[in-house]
């Protein structure tokens, strides 16, 4: 009897972590394994046919003349750069302004935060019209991609502002007082106190924006379908179209997904390091 | 000093107007008739409610009040979106998905987080590291293989197919574990002396003390589930199971779409989360500030 109770005691933890661990691992590691297998095959999920082709799918994505991988990657990179610059140039100033304004902070935070809690599909539908009303931004292959990243920056501004606000309020007022005594002006205070003290937050916001932007899908799907003239075809959209809209391209689409993963991984790795160094519920 | 504050206030107010404008546009357009929207896509107020048109009508001149549909109530598009657009079903589906995902994920995550925080067992650190590593895989990469897993399980085009991947999340476990670790171990020892097992400790001591973290995680999970789009788009083909996001996306390329009605549906899709946000704001903002949690 006693030993049975002991066994139950020993197994209990696994019972506790079992369900969550199973789900989390199946839909990440097991999935990744399947994805790797599929990417090495000429795979048609719906016909149920598959043939081993080695690295042909990767080769096709990287070197074939009819491949849109590099085109999609270029568009994605442009979108990422625009989004990161736009985010840093709006969210941080907004946070500084919000602190300075003193009154109405809660109201501002609420209003600026609205897009973060609105379905992306709704935002995309509304901006589809707003961009259409003012200058047909989405009909021009030069402005469509910047317009999409404008939506991304607009939607993320409040969320990132809140993160910057948290970072800013952690900076000891003492440092500023000391700087004032030393005769530092506003810019010098910002340059030599605020920026260095915000380093972790800046890295965090930048990396999160990069990772998120690399995977932009909803606004492209709703607003442009990759057009006009493929000018907004980004990698996540390519993956989706090849896997689910074109028959028999799932292997190729999986290869695209792995190539995307390879690019993102650097940033994911950075994110994990920052994530671990952040103090949570201290 | 005073001046810079005023400038900041003005700048923040202008920014706030930019944030609110798309919402005003959405709500205003949702009250237009089709003709009003076709005639004037930019205005925030439907023609028949504009003072100029009302005056013209009062003076017996032709005005927007003579247009077809001028007797529409403000809510007509909302009623029609439900009556003819099936929006009520999409909303119901979204609600079911969000509630089921949130409750099951909270349950699974709490159990796992408690074990990782308070129990000793073989391979604990290894398994926890593995769990954290699952966060490193970007969702865009998992789209296809997750679909294949769901297909192998025979769950394509079912409610379960949509919700099962959301049953657990490494981030939630990480967050809860941190909260649980902050509870003084003495409280648990006391409960154990009083005869509580680990389940009793979890429900009587740990959960009540980590309410804020649990509420925060629950809200984020709910919002994430309500807003999810690409996954249900891939898994579902039967319109009866569509969540609101996928239902709305059907209109995207229709040039003949009844846009005011689509806007009405959009408002109904966005409103529940906005209400939830206003009610529970402090948990959400606190959660983001502490952890950079993403909806």
Interface residues (C-beta under 8 A of the other chain):
Chain A: X10 X12 X13 X14 X16 X17 X19 X20 X21 X22 X23 X24 X25 X26 X27 X28 X29 X30 X31 X32 X33 X34 X35 X38 X45 X94 X97 X98 X100 X101 X102 X103 X104 X107 X108 X109 X110 X111 X112 X113 X114 X115 X116 X117 X118 X119 X120 X121 X122 X123 X124 X125 X126 X127 X128 X129 X130 X132 X133 X154 X157 X158 X159 X162 X163 X165 X166 X204 X208 X211 X212 X214 X215 X217 X218 X221 X222 X223 X225 X235 X236 X239 X240 X243 X244 X250 X253 X254 X257 X258 X260 X261 X264 X265 X268 X269 X272 X275 X278 X280 X281
Chain B: X4 X5 X8 X9 X11 X12 X15 X16 X18 X19 X20 X21 X22 X23 X25 X26 X29 X41 X42 X108 X109 X111 X112 X114 X115 X116 X119 X120 X121 X124 X127 X130 X131 X132 X133 X134 X135 X136 X137 X138 X139 X140 X141 X142 X143 X144 X145 X146 X147 X148 X149 X151 X164 X165 X167 X168 X169 X170 X173 X174 X175 X178 X179 X182 X198 X213 X223 X226 X227 X229 X230 X234 X244 X245 X246 X248 X249 X251 X252 X253 X259 X262 X263 X266 X269 X270 X273 X274 X276 X277 X278 X281 X284 X285 X288 X289 X290 X291 X292 X294 X295
